C-alpha cells in the first residue's frame, strides 16, 4: 500500500458533497475574522507576554513579537493561497494530502492535535484560574479522594461543546460579542498603561546574557544556543530569539480560519481575507501591548514583583498602584480565554472530521447532525479535552504547542511550491506574491524559530511523532478511503496506472 498516495484537489472537493458528511456554508469573511481574532487574542497576550519579558527578553520583547509576526505573516500568505484553492475542512492536513501524500498528511494532522487539543486544555485551565480571580475564590478545583478535579476547566469545555454542536454561525455570533469585550480590555491596557511608561525602563533594551540559575540552561536552553556552544538562552541575543519562539504561542490560532473554509459562503476570497485581517489586527495589538508593558515596569521588577507567581499584564498595573485595572484585566482575560477555548475546539473538530472522512480515523465520526455540524467529533474532542484539562497538570506545554504548529507551517509553505508546479491549472482565489521566494523564506523562518525552542521540547516532540507513526501504521494505513479507491481501480483495470501516487 503506497503511503505517498495523494488525494486530488478534485476528489477533496467532491467529498465535501457526500451525503451525511456535508457541512453547512454559513460564514462570511467577517465571521472568519471574528473567529481568528477571538482565538489569537487570548492566553498569549494576557500571560505569555509578561512572563517572557521577565524571564527571557527584557524590553526586547517587542522585537521578539515582530519576529514572530513576520514569520506568521509569511505562513499566512501561503495558508491563504491554499485555502482559496482547496476550500475543504482540515487546514494543513488537507493541504498536505493534496501535495505530499497520505503519510505526511497524517503526520500533519497528528501535530495539529498538539496545536488545537493540547492548546485547548492549557487555555481551559487558565480560564479556570481567572474564574477564581474574578469571583474571589481559590480557583475552579476540588479535591476528590487523591485526585484534584479542575471543575472550572470542565465547565468551560462542556459549555463550548454545546455551542459548537448547536451551530457554527451561533458560535460566531457569541464569539463576536466576547471578542469585542476582550479587544476593548486590550485597548484599555494600552491607553491607560501609556500614562505610566518611563523611558528608564527601556534600558537596557537588550539585557546582557545571564548563565546562572536554571532558566534557559541545560535541556531548558534553546537548541540554537546548544549548537553554537552558548552557556544559556536567558537575555541577550539568544534570549530575544528564544523569546520570539515562545511568543509565537500568542499568534497561534489564525490558521483556524483555514479549517472553516468548507463552511464559508465564498471560500475562494473570504478565507484569505479572514486570515490576513486577523493577523493585521492582532499584530498591531501585540506590539502595542509589549511596548507599553516594557515601559510601565522594569523587567527586573517584573521577575520578582509577583511573589513567585508567573507575572501577567495585571502584575504591571499592580506594581504601578493601579489596582482597579487588575480586576478589569482579569475580566477581559476570562472573556478572552472563553473564545480561545471555543475556536481551538472548533479547529480540532474540523481537522479530525476531515481525517475521519478520509478513513484515517473511524469513518462514523465524520457524520454530521441535522444542523450540519459534526456532533460526534465535537463530543469526542470535548471528552478528550475535558479529561486532559480537568485531571492532568498542564505546565511547560506552550512550547509543545508551538513546535507542532511550526512543523505544520513548514509543510503548508512547501506545499504552495509543489502545487504551483504540479497543478498550475487550478483556479486560485488568492495567489501568494513572490513565489517561490516567499514560501522558501517562510520555511526558513519557521525552522529558525523551531531551533530556538528548548532541547527538552524537541525530545518530547520526537516521542509524540513516534506515537503518531504507530497509530497510522496500526489503523490509518489499513482503513484509508483513498487506498480502497485505488484498489478498486486496479481490480477493474489492472493495466491502468495509479493516478494517485505522488510524482517525484
C-alpha positions in Angstrom: 0.0 0.0 0.0 1.5 3.3 -1.1 1.9 5.7 1.8 2.7 8.6 -0.5 -0.6 8.4 -2.4 -2.0 11.9 -2.8 -5.7 12.9 -2.8 -6.5 15.1 -5.8 -8.0 18.5 -5.3 -11.0 17.5 -7.3 -11.6 14.4 -5.1 -11.2 16.6 -2.0 -13.9 19.0 -3.3 -16.2 16.1 -4.3 -16.0 14.6 -0.9 -17.5 17.8 0.7 -20.8 17.0 -1.1 -21.0 13.4 0.2 -24.4 12.7 1.8 -24.2 12.7 5.6 -20.9 14.4 5.8 -21.8 17.8 4.4 -21.0 20.9 6.4 -23.3 23.9 6.3 -22.0 27.0 4.5 -22.9 30.0 6.7 -19.8 32.1 7.3 -18.6 35.3 5.7 -15.1 36.8 5.8 -16.2 39.0 8.8 -17.2 35.8 10.7 -13.8 34.3 9.9 -12.0 37.4 11.1 -14.0 37.3 14.4 -13.1 33.6 14.8 -9.4 34.4 14.1 -9.2 37.4 16.4 -11.2 35.6 19.1 -8.7 32.7 19.3 -5.5 34.7 18.8 -6.2 37.4 21.3 -6.2 35.2 24.4 -3.7 33.4 26.6 -0.7 34.8 24.7 -1.4 38.4 25.3 -2.6 38.1 28.9 0.1 35.7 30.2 2.9 34.8 27.8 3.9 38.4 27.1 4.8 39.3 30.7 6.4 36.1 31.6 8.6 36.1 28.5 9.7 39.7 29.0 10.5 38.9 32.7 12.5 35.7 32.1 14.0 35.8 28.6 13.9 39.0 26.7 13.5 42.1 28.8 12.3 45.2 26.9 13.4 43.4 23.6 10.0 41.5 23.9 8.7 43.9 21.2 11.4 42.8 18.8 10.5 39.1 19.6 6.9 39.9 18.7 7.9 41.5 15.4 10.0 38.4 14.5 7.1 36.1 15.4 4.6 38.3 13.5 6.8 38.3 10.3 7.1 34.5 10.4 3.3 34.1 10.9 2.7 36.7 8.1 4.8 34.7 5.6 3.0 31.5 6.5 -0.4 33.2 6.4 0.1 34.2 2.8 0.8 30.5 2.0 -2.3 29.4 4.0 -4.4 32.0 2.2 -3.5 30.6 -1.2 -4.0 27.0 -0.2 -7.4 27.7 1.4 -8.6 29.6 -1.6 -7.5 26.7 -3.9 -8.7 23.8 -1.7 -11.6 25.1 0.4 -12.0 21.9 2.4 -12.1 21.3 6.1 -8.9 20.2 7.7 -6.5 23.1 7.0 -2.8 22.0 6.8 -3.9 18.3 6.9 -6.0 18.6 3.8 -3.4 20.7 2.0 -0.6 18.1 2.7 -2.8 15.3 1.5 -3.1 17.1 -1.9 0.7 17.7 -2.2 2.8 15.3 -0.1 0.7 12.3 0.2 -1.2 10.4 2.9 1.6 9.6 5.4 2.8 13.2 5.6 -0.9 14.4 5.8 -1.4 12.1 8.8 1.7 13.4 10.5 0.5 17.0 10.0 -2.9 16.1 11.4 -1.3 14.4 14.3 0.7 17.5 15.0 -2.3 19.7 14.7 -3.6 17.8 17.8 -0.7 19.4 19.6 -1.8 22.9 18.5 -5.6 22.5 19.0 -6.4 19.9 21.6 -3.4 20.4 23.8 -3.7 24.2 23.4 -7.4 24.0 24.4 -6.6 22.0 27.5 -4.0 24.5 28.6 -6.2 27.5 27.9 -9.2 25.8 29.7 -7.1 25.5 32.9 -6.1 29.2 32.5 -9.8 30.1 32.2 -10.5 28.2 35.4 -7.8 30.1 37.3 -9.1 33.5 36.1 -12.6 32.4 37.1 -11.4 32.1 40.7 -9.7 35.6 40.4 -12.8 37.3 39.1 -15.3 35.8 41.6 -12.9 35.8 44.6 -12.3 32.1 45.4 -9.2 30.0 45.2 -9.7 28.6 41.7 -12.0 26.2 40.0 -10.7 23.0 41.5 -12.0 20.5 44.0 -10.2 17.6 45.8 -11.8 14.1 45.2 -10.1 11.4 47.1 -6.5 11.5 45.8 -7.4 13.4 42.6 -7.7 17.1 42.1 -10.5 17.8 39.7 -10.5 21.2 37.8 -14.2 21.7 37.6 -13.8 25.2 36.1 -11.9 23.7 33.1 -14.6 21.0 32.8 -17.3 23.6 32.9 -16.0 25.8 30.1 -15.3 22.8 27.8 -18.9 21.5 28.2 -20.5 24.9 27.6 -18.3 25.5 24.5 -19.0 22.0 23.1 -22.8 22.6 23.3 -22.5 25.9 21.4 -20.4 24.3 18.7 -22.8 21.3 18.3 -25.8 23.7 18.0 -24.2 25.6 15.1 -21.1 27.3 13.8 -23.0 30.5 13.0 -24.3 30.8 16.6 -20.7 30.2 17.8 -19.5 33.1 15.5 -22.1 35.5 17.0 -21.2 34.5 20.5 -17.5 35.0 19.7 -18.2 38.4 18.2 -19.7 39.7 21.5 -17.0 38.3 23.7 -14.2 39.3 21.3 -15.4 42.9 21.4 -15.1 42.8 25.2 -11.6 41.5 25.3 -10.3 43.7 22.5 -11.7 46.6 24.4 -9.8 45.5 27.5 -6.5 45.2 25.5 -7.0 48.7 24.1 -7.7 49.9 27.7 -4.3 48.3 28.7 -2.5 50.3 26.0 -4.3 53.6 26.7 -4.1 53.6 30.5 -0.7 51.9 30.6 0.8 54.5 28.3 0.4 57.0 31.1 2.8 55.1 33.3 5.6 54.5 30.7 9.0 55.6 31.9 11.9 55.8 29.5 14.3 54.4 32.1 12.5 51.1 32.0 13.6 50.5 28.4 17.3 50.5 29.4 19.0 48.2 28.7 16.8 47.4 25.8 18.6 44.1 25.3 19.8 42.9 28.7 23.1 41.2 28.9 23.0 37.4 28.8 22.8 35.5 32.1 24.1 32.0 32.7 23.3 31.5 36.4 20.2 29.7 37.7 18.1 27.1 36.0 16.2 29.3 33.5 17.5 28.9 29.9 20.3 26.4 30.8 20.9 22.7 30.1 17.9 21.0 28.4 15.9 24.1 29.1 18.0 26.3 26.8 17.3 26.7 23.1 18.7 24.2 20.6 20.4 27.1 18.7 22.3 28.1 21.8 23.3 24.5 22.5 24.5 24.0 18.9 26.6 27.2 19.0 28.2 26.4 22.4 26.5 29.2 24.3 26.0 28.8 28.1 22.3 29.6 28.0 19.5 31.5 26.3 18.3 33.9 29.0 18.5 37.5 27.8 21.0 38.7 25.2 20.5 37.9 21.6 19.8 34.2 22.3 17.1 35.3 24.8 15.5 37.6 22.3 15.4 34.8 19.7 14.1 32.3 22.2 11.5 34.8 23.2 10.3 35.0 19.6 9.8 31.2 19.6 7.8 31.5 22.8 5.6 34.5 22.0 4.8 32.7 18.7 2.3 31.0 21.0 0.4 34.3 21.2 -0.2 34.1 17.4 -1.4 30.5 17.3 -4.9 30.1 16.0 -5.0 32.3 12.9 -4.8 29.1 10.9 -8.1 28.0 12.5 -9.7 30.3 9.8 -8.5 27.8 7.2 -10.2 24.9 8.9 -13.6 26.6 8.4 -13.1 27.0 4.6 -15.7 24.3 3.9 -18.3 26.3 5.9 -17.7 29.6 4.2 -20.0 31.0 1.5 -17.3 32.3 -0.8 -14.1 30.5 0.3 -12.0 31.5 -2.7 -12.0 35.1 -1.5 -13.3 35.2 2.1 -10.8 32.8 3.7 -7.8 34.8 2.5 -9.4 38.0 3.7 -10.2 36.5 7.1 -6.7 35.2 7.6 -4.9 38.4 6.7 -7.3 40.6 8.5 -6.9 38.5 11.7 -3.1 38.7 11.5 -3.1 42.5 10.9 -5.4 43.3 13.9 -3.5 41.1 16.4 0.0 42.2 15.3 -0.9 45.8 16.0 -2.4 45.0 19.4 0.5 42.7 20.5 3.3 45.1 19.6 1.5 48.0 21.3 1.0 45.9 24.5 4.6 44.7 24.6 5.9 48.3 24.3 3.6 49.6 27.0 4.3 46.7 29.3 8.1 47.1 29.0 7.8 50.9 29.7 5.5 50.5 32.7 7.8 48.4 34.8 11.4 47.2 34.7 11.8 43.6 33.6 13.8 43.0 36.8 10.8 44.1 38.9 8.5 42.0 36.8 10.6 39.0 37.6 10.4 39.4 41.4 7.3 41.6 41.8 4.7 38.7 41.7 5.9 36.9 44.8 7.0 33.8 42.8 3.8 33.6 40.8 4.1 33.9 37.0 3.7 37.6 36.0 0.9 38.7 33.7 -0.5 42.0 32.4 -2.2 42.7 35.7 1.2 42.5 37.5 2.5 45.6 35.7 -0.6 47.6 36.8 -0.4 46.4 40.4 3.3 47.4 40.6 2.2 50.9 39.5 -0.5 51.1 42.1 -3.4 50.9 39.6 -5.4 48.3 41.5 -8.7 48.7 39.6 -7.0 47.8 36.3 -6.1 44.3 37.7 -9.8 43.4 38.1 -10.7 44.7 34.6 -7.8 42.8 33.0 -8.9 39.6 34.8 -12.5 40.0 33.4 -11.1 40.6 30.0 -8.8 37.6 30.3 -11.8 35.4 31.3 -13.8 36.6 28.3 -10.8 36.2 26.0 -10.0 32.7 27.1 -13.6 31.7 26.6 -13.4 32.3 22.9 -10.0 30.8 22.6 -11.3 27.5 24.0 -14.3 27.7 21.6 -12.3 28.3 18.4 -9.5 25.9 19.2 -12.1 23.2 19.8 -13.7 24.2 16.5 -10.4 23.9 14.7 -9.6 20.5 16.3 -13.0 19.1 15.5 -12.7 20.1 11.8 -9.3 18.6 11.4 -10.4 15.3 13.0 -13.6 15.4 10.9 -11.5 15.6 7.7 -9.3 12.7 8.9 -12.3 10.6 9.7 -13.9 11.3 6.3 -10.7 10.0 4.7 -10.8 6.8 6.8 -7.6 7.6 8.7 -9.8 7.7 11.8 -13.1 5.7 12.2 -15.5 6.9 9.4 -18.6 7.1 11.6 -17.1 10.0 13.4 -17.5 12.1 10.2 -21.3 12.1 10.3 -22.9 15.5 10.6 -26.1 16.2 12.5 -29.4 17.9 11.5 -27.8 21.3 11.8 -24.8 20.4 9.6 -22.3 20.2 12.3 -20.0 17.2 13.2 -21.6 16.4 16.5 -19.9 13.1 17.1 -16.4 14.6 16.6 -17.3 17.6 18.7 -18.4 15.3 21.6 -15.2 13.3 21.2 -13.0 16.4 21.3 -14.9 17.7 24.3 -14.4 14.5 26.2 -10.6 14.3 25.4 -10.0 17.9 26.3 -12.2 17.8 29.4 -10.2 14.8 30.8 -6.9 16.4 30.0 -7.8 19.8 31.4 -9.7 18.8 34.5 -7.4 16.0 35.7 -3.8 16.4 34.4 -1.4 19.2 35.4 -0.5 21.4 32.4 2.8 23.2 32.7 5.6 23.8 30.2 3.3 22.9 27.4 3.3 26.1 25.4 6.4 25.1 23.5 4.9 21.7 22.6 2.0 23.5 21.0 4.5 25.8 19.2 6.7 23.0 17.7 3.7 21.1 16.3 2.3 24.3 14.7 5.6 25.4 13.2 6.0 22.0 11.7 2.6 22.3 10.0 3.5 25.8 8.8 6.7 24.5 7.1 4.7 21.9 5.1 2.0 24.3 4.1 4.6 26.7 2.8 6.4 23.9 0.9 3.0 22.7 -0.4 2.4 26.0 -2.2 5.6 25.4 -4.2 4.6 21.8 -5.0 1.0 22.7 -6.1 2.2 25.6 -8.2 4.4 23.1 -10.1 2.1 20.1 -10.3 -1.3 21.9 -10.7 -0.8 25.3 -12.3 -4.2 25.0 -13.9 -6.1 25.2 -10.6 -8.2 28.3 -10.0 -6.7 30.3 -7.1 -8.9 32.9 -5.4 -5.7 34.3 -3.8 -2.2 33.9 -5.1 0.7 34.4 -2.6 3.2 37.0 -4.0 6.8 36.4 -4.9 6.6 32.7 -5.3 9.0 30.8 -5.0 10.9 33.2 -2.8 8.2 33.9 -0.2 7.4 30.2 0.6 11.1 29.4 0.9 11.7 32.3 3.3 8.6 31.2 5.3 10.1 27.7 5.6 13.4 29.1 6.8 11.8 31.4 9.3 9.7 28.6 10.8 12.7 26.3 11.0 14.7 29.2 12.7 12.0 29.6 15.4 11.9 25.8 15.9 15.7 25.9 16.5 15.1 28.4 19.3 12.8 26.1 21.2 14.3 24.1 24.0 16.1 20.8 23.7 13.6 19.2 26.1 10.7 20.3 23.8 12.4 18.6 20.8 12.8 15.4 22.9 9.0 15.4 23.8 8.2 16.2 20.2 10.2 13.1 19.0 8.2 10.9 21.4 4.9 12.3 20.1 6.0 11.7 16.5 6.8 8.1 17.2 3.4 7.6 18.8 1.7 9.1 15.7 3.5 6.8 13.3 2.5 3.9 15.4 -1.2 4.9 15.2 -1.0 5.4 11.5 0.6 2.0 10.8 -1.8 0.3 13.2 -5.1 1.8 11.9 -5.0 4.6 9.3 -3.0 2.8 6.7 -5.4 -0.1 6.6 -8.6 1.9 6.6 -7.7 4.7 4.2 -10.6 5.5 1.8 -8.2 6.7 -0.9 -6.3 3.4 -0.7 -9.6 1.5 -1.1 -10.5 3.5 -4.1 -7.1 2.8 -5.7 -7.5 -0.9 -5.1 -10.9 -0.8 -6.8 -9.4 1.0 -9.8 -6.7 -1.6 -10.1 -9.2 -4.5 -9.8 -11.4 -3.1 -12.6 -8.4 -2.3 -14.8 -5.1 -4.0 -13.8 -3.1 -2.2 -16.5 -4.3 1.3 -15.5 -1.6 3.5 -14.0 -2.1 4.6 -10.4 -3.1 8.3 -10.7 -3.0 8.9 -7.0 0.7 8.3 -6.4 2.8 11.4 -5.8 5.1 12.0 -8.8 8.7 12.9 -7.8 
